[in-house]
Amino acid sequence: MNGRKQQLLKRHRRNKRIALLVALLALLLVGVFVAWWLPLLLVGLGWVAHEAWFADHLFYSPRDDYRYGFPDDCLSVPVRIEQGMLRVDSDLEGYDTQLLELRLKATWLGRWLDPQVLLGNDRQDFERGVSGRRYLNLSGLRADGLRIVPRFCRIDGEVRLHVMRNPDFAAQRMLIIAPHADDAELAAFGQYSRSSETAIVTLTQGEIEAERYQRLGLDKAAAARLKGRLRAWDSLAAPLWGGVPQQCCVQLGYYCLQLPVMAEQPQVPFGSRESGESDVRPVRRHNPLPLPADTDGQPTWNNLIADLVAVIEHYRPEVLLTPHPELDPHHDHVASTRAVLEACERSGWKPKTLLLYANHLHDNDRWPMGPAGNGIALPPAINALPADRLWSPTLDAERQLDKAIALSLQHDLQGPLPLKRRLRRLIQWALAGRRWPATGEDEFFRKAVRRHELFWVRPL
């Protein structure tokens, strides 16, 4: 997490502790002055209510407006809603990405069930208690005559449609920058699985938080080494399911959560926090090309930049896919994009376009909200973002299933849910109407397998 999300989480936890202290004092008074058994009952009911309705990590008010600006080449037109259908008077031929700006206000039931808007055969969900400006994703749908039905909320005020025109970037040479194994699949499986010229470079082994492997009788360091080997293998093997051959997949082997400190001291090597290793070469033996850091194996920022320059000059991409530096708060993701931009400056080959993706958010751990298979509404942007063009290609049902299978190949997304999360899901299923897919238990099977993928477009 970056500094902003750490501050939000700290404030969230502080407020939660204050609320728990106030509740505890109230329960003690009830036990003393009413009945001794009543606090026990209230504690049980309170826990169920918390898991059903108050367990979301939402670090902003649902009454906040999302703040989006769009570039000058975006066409923005007013639209009408007549008899439950959108009416658009403008010619939208050739515009591939369509975003509907409106104001949503939750009904009383929308404080307990997720507000949602039905768009033909699509559905897009929002925060409980929503009351502000939001952006629906109509890409892949015909806007004029589209049936629009709000549930547990209502549409207020003016409605505008923002439409953008993009080339099909999947038809260009792409290089996907994955800070960890699975980032390429989460963000862009739909695009690389229909591309004939895609390469994927994974920056880290992903070796930390290996407690699950300690159950095999390994100590902490050995478990981390095993996890690093497995995830490095995932980064080379899983893309083959989407048609990317092994000779187009590169594993750099740097260490998790060390990229930011490497950036601050470019010549200093930073080994793994958990595995005890400090040589990146063991997980590189299946790479299809030699790299500068193969010489000494030192996990330094200078070596990382040199490796990325070599990869860019070898594959000569027209398009780079990399994490969104303002939206995605993961420390390694922010540092990865910083490294890519630095490598582009040094490289003799100059890509034309950045496509930015967000696999994590500052403010809302549930985005994209709602069940798997539905569209991706724009994420919360409480602070204004750069006015980038957006590209949101669609995935049919077959490609969505292939994407879910690609995620199931990733070792980090396997394994059963902890008991607490399993109980929470059962409670939310029964009381809050939430549903999860059959393809996998990890939350990314719900969040990432959608009818859209979403990218912010920046020229280089």
N, C-alpha and C positions, 0 to 999 in steps of 0.2 A: 504494500500500500504506500502511496505517497503521503506527503505531509498533510494535505487537505483532508484526505479520507481518515487519517489517523486522528485529526482534530474532531471530525464529525463523530467518529466512533467513540472517542473519549467523552464527548458531550452526551452522546446517547447513553453510554454506560453510567455516567454521573446522574443523569435524570432518572434512569431506571433504579439506581440505588436509593435516591431520595424517595421515589414513589414506593419502593418496597419498605423503607423505614416508616413512612407515614402509614402504610397499610398494616404493618406489624403493630404499631402503637394502637391503631383502631381495633385490631383483632384482640389485643390484650384487654382493652376496655370492654369489648363485647363479652369476653370470657369472664371478666370479673363481675360485671353488672347485669348480664343477661343469662347466659348458660355456658357451662364449661365446654360442652361439646360443639357449640355453634361455631367457634373459630376453626375447628378441624373441618367442618363441612364447608365453610366459606373458603378455606385454603384450597380444598380440592376443586371447588367450583371456579375459584379465581385462576388456578393453574390451567384448567380446561379452557377458560375464556381467553387467557393469555395465548395459549398455543393456537387457538382458532382464529383470533382476530388481532392480536397485538405482537406477534412474533416476527413480523416482517422487519427487515432492516431498511427503513425508509428515513434517510437523513435530510429530509426537507418536508415542508408542509404540503399536503395534497392540494392546498388552495393556491400554491405558487403557480404562476404562469411559466410555461416553457418559453425560452427566449431563443428564437432562431432567426437568423438573417440569411438571405440567399443571394447568389451572385447576379450581376447585371444581365447575364444571358438567360436567367430564369424568367419564364412567363408566369405572371400572377394575375388571376382573373377572379372576379366574384362569381359565385354560383348560388343557385336557389335550391331549396328543398320543397317540392310540391307533392303532396299526397304520398309522402314517404319515399320519394325518389329524388336523386340529384338531377338538376337541370343545368347544362353547361351550354352557353351560346357560342363559345369560341371554338375555333378549329384546333384540335390537339394532335393532328397527324404528325407522326415522327417523334413525339415526346415519349420517352420510355419510362421515366420516373415521375410519379404523380403523388403529391402530398396534399392532403386536405386539412386546412387550418380551421379550427372551430373552438368554441368554448363549451366545455362539458360541466355540468353541475349534477352531482350525485343526488338521487332521491334518498329518503330515509332508509330504504332497503339497501341502497348502494353504500351505506356505511358498514354493512355486515357482509354483503356479497360483492364480488368484484364487478364494478361497472364495466360495461362492454358495449361495443357498437358492432352490429351485424352489417356487413357490406356484401350483398349478394350471398355467395356461399363462404365468405370469409368472416372472421370475427377478430376484433382487436380489443384487448382488455386494458384497464387503467387502474389507478390507485383507488382504494376504498376511500370514500369521502371526497373524491375529486371535485374541484371547483376552480377551473382555470383554463388557459389556452393549451390545447394539445394538437398533435399532428398525426392524422391517420395516413397509412400507406396504401394508396390505391394502385400502385404499380402492378401491371398485368391485368387490370380490370378496365372495362370501358366505363368512364365516369358518367357520361350522359345517359340517364335512364337507370343508373345503378340504384337498387333498393337499399336504403339506409335506415336501420332500426336501432335506436338506443335502448339498452336494457339497464335498469337500475340507475339510470341517469337521464338527463335531457340535454338537448342542444340549445344553446342560447346565442343570440346575437348574429353577427355577420359570419358567413362561411366563405372562405377563399380557397382556390385551388392553385398550387404552385407546381409547375411542370418543367422538367429539364430534359435536355437532349444529350445523349452520350453515345460514343461508339461502343461496339461490343468489345470490351477490354479482354474478354476471354479468347478472342480471335487474335490477340496480339501476344508477343512473347512476354510471359509473366515470370517474375521471381517473387516467391512468397517468403517473407521473413517471419519465422516462427520462433519466438523466445524460448518456447518449450515444445516438446512433443505434444500433439493434439491441438495446438493453436491454429495450425493451417487447416485442419479438418473443421474445427469449430467455426472459423471465420469464413472459409472459402472452399469447402469441399465441392459445392455445387458448381463453382466456376472452374476449378482445376480439373474436375472430372469430365468436363466437356471441352477442355483445351488440349491441343496437340503440342503446345510449346510452353510447358510450365516446368519450372524447377523450384525446389523447396530447400531452404537452408535453415536448419535448426541450431540455435545458438548455444543452448545449455543442455546438460545431461538430465536435469530434473531429478536430482538424487535425494533431495531433502524430504523430511516428513515421511520417513520410511518405517514407522512403527508397525505397520501391518506385516512387514517382512521379518520383524523380530520374533513373530510367532513361529517362525521356522527354526528357532533355536539360535538365531544369529545375534551378535551384539549390535549396538547402534551403528558402528562404523561399517561392519560387514553388510548390514541391511541396507544402508545408504549406497554402498557400492553395487549391490545387486539391483536396487531400484534404478540407479543410474544406467547400468547396462541394459536393463529391460526397456527403459524409456528411450534410450539411444537407439535400440533396435526398433522400437515402435516408430520412431521418426523416419526410419529408412524403409520399413516394411509396409506400414499402413497405407501410405500413398499409392501403392501398387493397386489397391482395391479401387481407387479412382482413376487408374490408368496412367499414373506417373511412374515411369520405370526407375529402378534403383540408380541408374547412372545419372539421373536428374535430381537425386536427393543427397544432401550434404549435411553431416553432423559435425559441428565445431567442437563440442565437448567442454565448453566452459561451465562454470558452476553456478547453481541457483542462488539468487539474491546477492551475488557478488558483482554483477555488472555495474551497479551505481558506484561502488567504491573503486572499482577498476577505472572508471571514467575520471575520478578525481585524482588518481595517482597512476598515470598511464604506463609508467615503466615498472611498477611494482606488481609481482605476481600474487594473486589471491586464490588460494586453494579452496577446497570444499569446506564448508562449515561443519559437515557431519561425517563424511566418508574418510577423511584423513588423506585424500589424494590431492596432488597438486601438479599432475601431468595430464594434459588433455589428449595425448596421443592414443591411449588404449581403446577409446571408443571411436577412433577415426579410421580403423583399419579397413572398413568397408567403403570408405569414401571413393568416388569415381575419379578424383583428381588430386594431385599434390597441392598442399597449401603452405603458406609461409611459416605458420607456427608448428608445422611438422618437424622443423629443424631442432627446436629446443623444448617444445611442449609446454612452454610457460604460459599460464593463464593471466596474461596482461592485456590491458586495453589496446596497446600498440599492436600486439599480435592479432587481436580481434579485428581491428580496423584493416590490417593488412590482409587477413583472411577474407573479409567481406569485399575488399577491392578485387582480390583474385577471383572470387565467385562471380561478381558482377561482370568483370572483363571476360570471364570464360563463357557465361551464358548469354551475355549481351541482351538483357531484358529491355523491352520498351516500357513495361509497367512494373512497379514495385508495390507489393502489398505489405503493409507494416502497421503496427498498432497506432491508434490515434493518440497523439501525445497530450492532448487536452482532456480527452474523455476517459481513456483507460488508465486507471491509477496504479496498476501493478508496477512495482519498482523496476523489475526486469523488462517489462514492456516499454516503459518510458525510456530506459537506457538503450533498448534495442533500436528504437527509432532514431535516437540521438546518434548511435553508431552508424546506422544506415546513411543518414544525412552526411556525416563526416566522411564515410567511405565514398559517397557519390562525388563529393568535392575533390577527392584525391584520384578517383578513377579516370582512366582514359576513355571509358565508355560512359555516355551520359543517358540514362533512362529519361523518358519524357514525362511520366506521370506517376504520382503517388496515389495509391488507393489505401485509405486508412480504415481500419476496423477496430471495434471495441468488443473484446470478450469479457471485460469486467467494467464496472461503473463505480464512480465516486459515491453516488447517492442512493442507489436502488439495487439491491442484490437480486431482485426477482426479474428485472428487465432482461429480455422481452417478457412481459406479463402474459398470463393466460396459458392455455394448453398448447402442447406441441401441434404442429401442422397448420397453425394459423399464421396470419401476416405479422410483420414486425412494424409496429408504430415507432415513431422517432423516440429516442431515449430522453429522459429528463435532461434539460439544459437550463439550470436555474441561473447560472452565469453565462452570458452571451459567448458563443463560440465564433471562430472565424467563419465568414460567409462562404463556405465551400459549396460546390455543386455536389449533389448526391447521385449515386447509382445504386439501384435496387433491383437486380435481376430476380426472376422467379424460378422456383424449383417445383417440378411436378411431383406427384405422389411417389413415383418410382425412384426418382433421384433423392427425395427425402428419406425413403427407406434405405437406400444405399448409404446416405450420409449417417444415418443412425447405426448401421452396421460398421462403418468406418470408425465411429466413436467407440463402439463396443470392442474394437480391436486394441484400444489404448488401455494399457494396464492401469493407469492412474484413474480411469473412469470405471473400473471394475470393482467388484467386492460389494458386500451387503451394506445397507444403511445402518448406522448406529441405532440402538433401540430408541433413544430419545427422538431422533428424526422420524423413525417409523411411526411412533405414537403420534407425533405432530401431524404427519400426513393423514393418518387415520382420522384424527379429530377434524382436520380441515376438510377432508373428504365428506365427513358426515354433517358438519355444521356450516362450513363456508362454501361448499359446492365446488371445491377445487379438484382437478383431475390430473393424473400423471400418465405418461405413455407406458406401454408394455415393453418397449424396446430396451429400457435400461433404467436403473434406479437413481443414478447420479442426476443432479439437477440440470446438468447440461443437455441431457436427452430431451428435456422439456424446452429449455431456452434456445438451443441451437438448431433444432430440427424444425424448420419453418418453411412456409411457402416463399419467403423472401430471404435473400442475404443483403446486407446493407454496407455500403462503402461511401466514404467522403473522398472527393476527387480534388487533388491539388496538382497543379503543374509544377514540374521541377525546373 
